[in-house]
């Protein structure tokens, strides 16, 4: 009977984490067990673990900087100002249909450009949506609609880029 070393390492890490062992220690023990069961030996296991941690640290630093940028935007008061402006227009008796569609267009635009123009990826959702909840409630907007709009905005540019690339490749090959 062969044992899948990766699966066993993950089970060990999960078990240790559930037993309230510190997560870094669980990670180390699970990785050592997986490497040794796979037949790597202690030196190769530790080298592989070190390389994985090094690559993960670069990603973690990128996300930490992303989070810092998102926090800076949140503390600037920009999301609250936007929500306040929308609520003022609703209270002033503005055309709720026009406000709704402008809000929808703004959400789609922000989600489209959150990965490209403003490098905060999906961190804009908890920054922008909670301040707008009062406006959504006053306009009787279903939150599932907002989720669909945000998903559409996050996916559409990727789809359009892939379609353009496929067309370019097919034209170039002719």
BALOBA-1460 file (C-alpha; in Angstrom, 3 decimals):
// residues 174
<rec num="1" residu="x" x="0.000" y="0.000" z="0.000"/>
<rec num="2" residu="x" x="1.397" y="3.399" z="-0.987"/>
<rec num="3" residu="x" x="0.754" y="6.501" z="1.048"/>
<rec num="4" residu="x" x="0.276" y="9.854" z="-0.626"/>
<rec num="5" residu="x" x="2.843" y="11.991" z="1.185"/>
<rec num="6" residu="x" x="1.189" y="15.304" z="0.316"/>
<rec num="7" residu="x" x="-2.216" y="14.161" z="1.520"/>
<rec num="8" residu="x" x="-0.717" y="12.824" z="4.734"/>
<rec num="9" residu="x" x="1.194" y="16.084" z="5.318"/>
<rec num="10" residu="x" x="-2.008" y="18.092" z="4.891"/>
<rec num="11" residu="x" x="-3.914" y="15.793" z="7.268"/>
<rec num="12" residu="x" x="-1.131" y="16.142" z="9.855"/>
<rec num="13" residu="x" x="-1.150" y="19.948" z="9.525"/>
<rec num="14" residu="x" x="-4.921" y="20.094" z="9.859"/>
<rec num="15" residu="x" x="-4.926" y="17.728" z="12.813"/>
<rec num="16" residu="x" x="-2.268" y="19.700" z="14.642"/>
<rec num="17" residu="x" x="-4.035" y="22.977" z="13.899"/>
<rec num="18" residu="x" x="-7.310" y="21.576" z="15.225"/>
<rec num="19" residu="x" x="-5.419" y="20.413" z="18.326"/>
<rec num="20" residu="x" x="-4.512" y="24.112" z="18.856"/>
<rec num="21" residu="x" x="-0.818" y="23.643" z="18.040"/>
<rec num="22" residu="x" x="0.709" y="26.875" z="16.704"/>
<rec num="23" residu="x" x="0.136" y="27.076" z="12.965"/>
<rec num="24" residu="x" x="3.818" y="27.555" z="12.071"/>
<rec num="25" residu="x" x="4.802" y="24.511" z="14.106"/>
<rec num="26" residu="x" x="1.973" y="22.516" z="12.485"/>
<rec num="27" residu="x" x="3.226" y="23.587" z="9.080"/>
<rec num="28" residu="x" x="6.800" y="22.553" z="9.899"/>
<rec num="29" residu="x" x="5.840" y="19.157" z="11.351"/>
<rec num="30" residu="x" x="3.487" y="18.401" z="8.457"/>
<rec num="31" residu="x" x="6.094" y="19.368" z="5.878"/>
<rec num="32" residu="x" x="8.773" y="17.268" z="7.591"/>
<rec num="33" residu="x" x="6.450" y="14.268" z="7.771"/>
<rec num="34" residu="x" x="5.423" y="14.637" z="4.130"/>
<rec num="35" residu="x" x="8.996" y="15.021" z="2.895"/>
<rec num="36" residu="x" x="10.324" y="12.102" z="4.904"/>
<rec num="37" residu="x" x="7.452" y="9.812" z="3.874"/>
<rec num="38" residu="x" x="8.052" y="10.796" z="0.228"/>
<rec num="39" residu="x" x="11.660" y="9.664" z="0.660"/>
<rec num="40" residu="x" x="13.367" y="13.049" z="0.305"/>
<rec num="41" residu="x" x="15.535" y="12.788" z="3.376"/>
<rec num="42" residu="x" x="15.954" y="15.452" z="6.048"/>
<rec num="43" residu="x" x="18.240" y="17.813" z="4.065"/>
<rec num="44" residu="x" x="16.155" y="17.776" z="0.889"/>
<rec num="45" residu="x" x="12.939" y="18.138" z="2.894"/>
<rec num="46" residu="x" x="14.240" y="21.184" z="4.733"/>
<rec num="47" residu="x" x="15.574" y="22.699" z="1.486"/>
<rec num="48" residu="x" x="12.179" y="22.219" z="-0.204"/>
<rec num="49" residu="x" x="10.433" y="23.691" z="2.851"/>
<rec num="50" residu="x" x="12.776" y="26.694" z="2.864"/>
<rec num="51" residu="x" x="12.227" y="27.324" z="-0.850"/>
<rec num="52" residu="x" x="8.461" y="27.138" z="-0.386"/>
<rec num="53" residu="x" x="8.587" y="29.592" z="2.517"/>
<rec num="54" residu="x" x="10.761" y="31.961" z="0.476"/>
<rec num="55" residu="x" x="8.300" y="31.960" z="-2.432"/>
<rec num="56" residu="x" x="5.377" y="32.343" z="-0.041"/>
<rec num="57" residu="x" x="7.021" y="35.302" z="1.676"/>
<rec num="58" residu="x" x="7.118" y="37.254" z="-1.569"/>
<rec num="59" residu="x" x="3.414" y="36.644" z="-2.097"/>
<rec num="60" residu="x" x="2.655" y="37.510" z="1.519"/>
<rec num="61" residu="x" x="4.557" y="40.781" z="1.188"/>
<rec num="62" residu="x" x="2.584" y="41.639" z="-1.938"/>
<rec num="63" residu="x" x="-0.690" y="41.058" z="-0.111"/>
<rec num="64" residu="x" x="0.506" y="43.025" z="2.908"/>
<rec num="65" residu="x" x="1.272" y="46.013" z="0.660"/>
<rec num="66" residu="x" x="-2.095" y="45.569" z="-1.039"/>
<rec num="67" residu="x" x="-3.788" y="45.616" z="2.361"/>
<rec num="68" residu="x" x="-1.874" y="48.724" z="3.409"/>
<rec num="69" residu="x" x="-3.000" y="50.507" z="0.246"/>
<rec num="70" residu="x" x="-6.611" y="49.482" z="0.899"/>
<rec num="71" residu="x" x="-6.416" y="50.707" z="4.501"/>
<rec num="72" residu="x" x="-5.021" y="54.038" z="3.287"/>
<rec num="73" residu="x" x="-8.013" y="54.426" z="0.975"/>
<rec num="74" residu="x" x="-10.401" y="53.499" z="3.800"/>
<rec num="75" residu="x" x="-8.864" y="56.048" z="6.180"/>
<rec num="76" residu="x" x="-9.004" y="58.754" z="3.532"/>
<rec num="77" residu="x" x="-12.792" y="58.857" z="3.935"/>
<rec num="78" residu="x" x="-13.398" y="58.478" z="0.201"/>
<rec num="79" residu="x" x="-15.850" y="55.526" z="0.469"/>
<rec num="80" residu="x" x="-17.880" y="57.282" z="3.178"/>
<rec num="81" residu="x" x="-17.959" y="60.486" z="1.113"/>
<rec num="82" residu="x" x="-19.264" y="58.576" z="-1.890"/>
<rec num="83" residu="x" x="-21.969" y="56.886" z="0.176"/>
<rec num="84" residu="x" x="-22.894" y="60.215" z="1.770"/>
<rec num="85" residu="x" x="-23.290" y="61.840" z="-1.645"/>
<rec num="86" residu="x" x="-25.558" y="59.021" z="-2.850"/>
<rec num="87" residu="x" x="-27.712" y="59.204" z="0.274"/>
<rec num="88" residu="x" x="-27.988" y="63.021" z="-0.028"/>
<rec num="89" residu="x" x="-29.263" y="62.652" z="-3.585"/>
<rec num="90" residu="x" x="-31.817" y="60.060" z="-2.468"/>
<rec num="91" residu="x" x="-32.968" y="62.276" z="0.416"/>
<rec num="92" residu="x" x="-33.178" y="65.304" z="-1.864"/>
<rec num="93" residu="x" x="-35.771" y="63.466" z="-3.927"/>
<rec num="94" residu="x" x="-33.523" y="62.610" z="-6.815"/>
<rec num="95" residu="x" x="-34.722" y="60.197" z="-9.437"/>
<rec num="96" residu="x" x="-34.030" y="56.885" z="-7.766"/>
<rec num="97" residu="x" x="-33.956" y="55.103" z="-11.133"/>
<rec num="98" residu="x" x="-31.178" y="57.346" z="-12.391"/>
<rec num="99" residu="x" x="-29.282" y="57.078" z="-9.097"/>
<rec num="100" residu="x" x="-29.605" y="53.276" z="-9.186"/>
<rec num="101" residu="x" x="-28.227" y="52.964" z="-12.697"/>
<rec num="102" residu="x" x="-25.405" y="55.406" z="-12.031"/>
<rec num="103" residu="x" x="-24.540" y="53.418" z="-8.899"/>
<rec num="104" residu="x" x="-24.653" y="50.158" z="-10.880"/>
<rec num="105" residu="x" x="-22.405" y="51.616" z="-13.585"/>
<rec num="106" residu="x" x="-20.006" y="52.912" z="-10.945"/>
<rec num="107" residu="x" x="-19.803" y="49.534" z="-9.202"/>
<rec num="108" residu="x" x="-19.150" y="47.727" z="-12.474"/>
<rec num="109" residu="x" x="-16.507" y="50.291" z="-13.468"/>
<rec num="110" residu="x" x="-14.759" y="50.073" z="-10.097"/>
<rec num="111" residu="x" x="-14.745" y="46.291" z="-10.185"/>
<rec num="112" residu="x" x="-13.408" y="46.285" z="-13.759"/>
<rec num="113" residu="x" x="-10.535" y="48.576" z="-12.896"/>
<rec num="114" residu="x" x="-9.793" y="47.235" z="-9.410"/>
<rec num="115" residu="x" x="-7.275" y="44.825" z="-10.871"/>
<rec num="116" residu="x" x="-5.760" y="47.145" z="-13.448"/>
<rec num="117" residu="x" x="-6.043" y="50.864" z="-12.795"/>
<rec num="118" residu="x" x="-6.161" y="50.871" z="-8.985"/>
<rec num="119" residu="x" x="-4.131" y="47.890" z="-7.757"/>
<rec num="120" residu="x" x="-6.301" y="46.804" z="-4.821"/>
<rec num="121" residu="x" x="-7.863" y="43.755" z="-6.488"/>
<rec num="122" residu="x" x="-11.015" y="42.688" z="-4.620"/>
<rec num="123" residu="x" x="-10.123" y="44.621" z="-1.456"/>
<rec num="124" residu="x" x="-12.397" y="47.387" z="-2.732"/>
<rec num="125" residu="x" x="-15.504" y="45.333" z="-1.895"/>
<rec num="126" residu="x" x="-15.284" y="45.603" z="1.922"/>
<rec num="127" residu="x" x="-14.168" y="49.226" z="1.506"/>
<rec num="128" residu="x" x="-16.996" y="50.339" z="-0.727"/>
<rec num="129" residu="x" x="-20.027" y="48.128" z="-0.164"/>
<rec num="130" residu="x" x="-20.600" y="48.524" z="3.623"/>
<rec num="131" residu="x" x="-20.864" y="52.333" z="3.450"/>
<rec num="132" residu="x" x="-23.359" y="51.954" z="0.583"/>
<rec num="133" residu="x" x="-25.633" y="49.479" z="2.389"/>
<rec num="134" residu="x" x="-27.899" y="52.243" z="3.688"/>
<rec num="135" residu="x" x="-28.300" y="53.567" z="0.134"/>
<rec num="136" residu="x" x="-29.035" y="50.053" z="-1.158"/>
<rec num="137" residu="x" x="-31.705" y="49.625" z="1.530"/>
<rec num="138" residu="x" x="-33.347" y="52.978" z="0.777"/>
<rec num="139" residu="x" x="-33.500" y="52.166" z="-2.929"/>
<rec num="140" residu="x" x="-34.705" y="48.581" z="-2.251"/>
<rec num="141" residu="x" x="-31.779" y="47.038" z="-4.125"/>
<rec num="142" residu="x" x="-31.286" y="43.327" z="-3.583"/>
<rec num="143" residu="x" x="-27.770" y="42.530" z="-2.425"/>
<rec num="144" residu="x" x="-27.618" y="39.547" z="-4.770"/>
<rec num="145" residu="x" x="-27.845" y="42.022" z="-7.634"/>
<rec num="146" residu="x" x="-24.859" y="43.885" z="-6.223"/>
<rec num="147" residu="x" x="-22.933" y="40.600" z="-5.967"/>
<rec num="148" residu="x" x="-23.760" y="39.836" z="-9.612"/>
<rec num="149" residu="x" x="-22.663" y="43.291" z="-10.741"/>
<rec num="150" residu="x" x="-19.357" y="43.014" z="-8.875"/>
<rec num="151" residu="x" x="-18.722" y="39.519" z="-10.257"/>
<rec num="152" residu="x" x="-19.519" y="40.700" z="-13.777"/>
<rec num="153" residu="x" x="-17.118" y="43.613" z="-13.412"/>
<rec num="154" residu="x" x="-14.325" y="41.425" z="-12.061"/>
<rec num="155" residu="x" x="-14.669" y="38.876" z="-14.872"/>
<rec num="156" residu="x" x="-15.562" y="40.898" z="-17.966"/>
<rec num="157" residu="x" x="-12.147" y="42.404" z="-18.716"/>
<rec num="158" residu="x" x="-10.479" y="39.018" z="-18.422"/>
<rec num="159" residu="x" x="-13.003" y="37.513" z="-20.824"/>
<rec num="160" residu="x" x="-12.667" y="40.378" z="-23.294"/>
<rec num="161" residu="x" x="-8.876" y="40.146" z="-23.157"/>
<rec num="162" residu="x" x="-8.973" y="36.406" z="-23.855"/>
<rec num="163" residu="x" x="-11.385" y="36.899" z="-26.752"/>
<rec num="164" residu="x" x="-9.189" y="39.627" z="-28.237"/>
<rec num="165" residu="x" x="-6.124" y="37.427" z="-27.852"/>
<rec num="166" residu="x" x="-7.883" y="34.500" z="-29.545"/>
<rec num="167" residu="x" x="-8.969" y="36.731" z="-32.428"/>
<rec num="168" residu="x" x="-5.452" y="38.154" z="-32.766"/>
<rec num="169" residu="x" x="-3.926" y="34.666" z="-32.828"/>
<rec num="170" residu="x" x="-6.442" y="33.423" z="-35.395"/>
<rec num="171" residu="x" x="-5.857" y="36.467" z="-37.623"/>
<rec num="172" residu="x" x="-2.090" y="36.122" z="-37.311"/>
<rec num="173" residu="x" x="-2.164" y="32.420" z="-38.251"/>
<rec num="174" residu="x" x="-4.139" y="33.083" z="-41.471"/>
